[in-house]
Amino acid sequence: MPAMAAMEMILSGERIDAASAHRIGLVNRVWPQAELLAKALDYAQMLARRAPLAHRFAKATMRRMVGMPLADALKAEVRSFYDLGQSEDLAEGTQSFRERRDASFKAR
């Protein structure tokens, strides 16, 4: 979201509709009300099938990188890839891909 759009929203306190929120990048998706619950549950189930350790690393890395100089942020990203690469979950993900089956992640 552009800084000026954020500043305007913060200072004015005005509400914006879903289409405007989507246009300025405040939200990623907009669905009709009738589809919202089903779409949200589908998305949650998709995320739940993914590797929880990878999600944890990604969220922690993103939080840590806020405000860092680019060079430092890139180093942090590389380090998180290295750490995740040592996990049992990476081995399971690779093996399940080779065997064309759903992965069984353990967050280790």
SERO-995447 format. One record per atom (N, C-alpha, C): residue in three letters; x, y, z. Coordinates in steps of 0.2 Angstrom, whole numbers, plus 5000, padded with zeros to 4 digits. Layout:
N
ALAXYZ/...
END
This chain:
108
MET500449945000/MET500050005000/MET500450065000/PRO500350114996/PRO500750174996/PRO500750215002/ALA501250245004/ALA501350275011/ALA500750325012/MET500650365006/MET500150415007/MET499450395008/ALA499250335005/ALA498650305006/ALA498550285013/ALA499150255016/ALA499050235023/ALA499050295027/MET499450345026/MET499350405030/MET498650435030/GLU498350435024/GLU497750465023/GLU497250425027/MET497250365027/MET496750315031/MET496850325038/ILE497450335041/ILE497650335048/ILE497450405050/LEU497550455047/LEU497350525049/LEU496650535049/SER496350515043/SER495650535042/SER495150485046/GLY495350425047/GLY494950375051/GLY494350355047/GLU494250375041/GLU493750365037/GLU493750285035/ARG493150255034/ARG493050185032/ARG493150185024/ILE493350125022/ILE493450115015/ILE493050055013/ASP492850045007/ASP492449985005/ASP492949935003/ALA492749875002/ALA493149815000/ALA493549834993/ALA493149854989/ALA493549874982/ALA494049914983/SER493949974987/SER494550014988/SER495149984992/ALA494949944997/ALA495449915001/ALA495849864996/HIS495549834991/HIS495849794987/HIS496349834982/ARG496049884979/ARG496449924974/ARG497049954977/ILE497049974984/ILE497650004987/ILE498149954990/GLY497949884990/GLY498349834992/GLY498249815000/LEU497749845003/LEU497649835010/LEU497349765011/VAL497049735006/VAL496849665006/VAL497049635000/ASN497149565000/ASN497349524994/ASN496749504990/ARG496149494993/ARG495649464989/ARG494949494992/VAL494449494987/VAL493849514989/VAL493349464986/TRP492849434990/TRP492349394988/TRP491649414990/PRO491149394986/PRO490449414988/PRO490349384994/GLN489949414998/GLN489749395005/GLN489549315005/ALA489149305000/ALA488849235000/ALA489349174999/GLU489949194996/GLU490549154995/GLU491049155000/LEU491049205005/LEU491549225009/LEU491749165014/LEU491349135017/LEU491449085022/LEU491749025019/ALA491549005013/ALA491748945009/ALA492448955007/LYS492549015004/LYS493249035001/LYS493749045007/ALA493549065013/ALA494049075018/ALA494149005021/LEU493748965022/LEU493848895024/LEU494248855019/ASP494148865013/ASP494548835008/ASP495348855008/TYR495448925009/TYR496048945010/TYR496448925016/ALA496048925022/ALA496348895028/ALA496548825028/GLN496148785024/GLN496248715023/GLN496948705019/MET496948745014/MET497548745010/MET498148765014/LEU498148815018/LEU498748835022/LEU498848775027/ALA498348745030/ALA498448685035/ALA498848625032/ARG498748615025/ARG499148565022/ARG499848575021/ARG500048645021/ARG500748665020/ARG501148645027/ALA501848655026/ALA502248635031/ALA502248695037/PRO502048675043/PRO501948725048/PRO502648755050/LEU503148715050/LEU503848745051/LEU504048795046/ALA503948785040/ALA504048835035/ALA503648895036/HIS503048895038/HIS502648955039/HIS502848985045/ARG503048955050/ARG503348985056/ARG503949025055/PHE504448995051/PHE505049025049/PHE504949085045/ALA504449085040/ALA504249135035/ALA504049195039/LYS503549185044/LYS503249235048/LYS503749265052/ALA504249225056/ALA504749255060/ALA505249295056/THR505449275050/THR505849305046/THR505649375044/MET504949375041/MET504649435039/MET504649485045/ARG504449465051/ARG504449515056/ARG505049545058/ARG505649495058/ARG506249525060/ARG506549575054/MET506349565048/MET506649605043/MET506349675042/VAL505749685045/VAL505449755045/VAL505949805047/GLY506149855043/GLY506549905045/GLY507249895044/MET507449835042/MET508149815041/MET508449845034/PRO509049855034/PRO509349875027/PRO509249815023/LEU509249825016/LEU509049765011/LEU509649715012/ALA510249735013/ALA510749685013/ALA510649635019/ASP510549665025/ASP510449625031/ASP509749585030/ALA509249615027/ALA508649575026/ALA508749515022/LEU509149525017/LEU509349465012/LEU509749415016/LYS510149435020/LYS510549385024/LYS510149345029/ALA509649375032/ALA509149345036/ALA508749295032/GLU508549315026/GLU508149265022/GLU508549205021/VAL509149215019/VAL509649155017/VAL509749115023/ARG509849145029/ARG509949105035/ARG509249065036/SER508749095035/SER508049055037/SER508048995032/PHE508249005026/PHE508248945021/PHE508648895023/TYR509248915025/TYR509748865028/TYR509448825034/ASP509248865039/ASP508948825045/ASP508348785043/LEU507948805038/LEU507348765036/LEU507648705032/GLY508148715029/GLY508448655025/GLY508648595029/GLN508848615035/GLN509048565040/GLN508448525043/SER507848535042/SER507248515045/SER507048445042/GLU506748405047/GLU506448345045/GLU505848355040/ASP505548415040/ASP504948435036/ASP505148435029/LEU505748465028/LEU506048475021/LEU506148405018/ALA506448365022/ALA506548295019/ALA505848255018/GLU505348265022/GLU504748235021/GLU504348265015/GLY504448335014/GLY504148365008/GLY504448345002/THR505148335002/THR505448314996/THR505248234994/GLN505248194999/GLN505048124998/GLN504348114996/SER503848154999/SER503148154997/SER503048174990/PHE503448224988/PHE503448244981/PHE503648194976/ARG504248164978/ARG504448104974/ARG503948044973/GLU503648034979/GLU503147974979/GLU502447994977/ARG502348064975/ARG501748084973/ARG501148074978/ARG501348094984/ARG500848084990/ARG500848144994/ASP500248154998/ASP500248215002/ASP500748205008/ALA501048255009/ALA501648255014/ALA501248255021/SER501648225026/SER501448225033/SER501948265037/PHE501848325038/PHE502348365041/PHE502248365049/LYS502848365052/LYS502948355059/LYS503148425063/ALA503248475059/ALA503548535062/ALA504248525066/ARG504648485063/ARG505248475065/ARG505748475060/
END
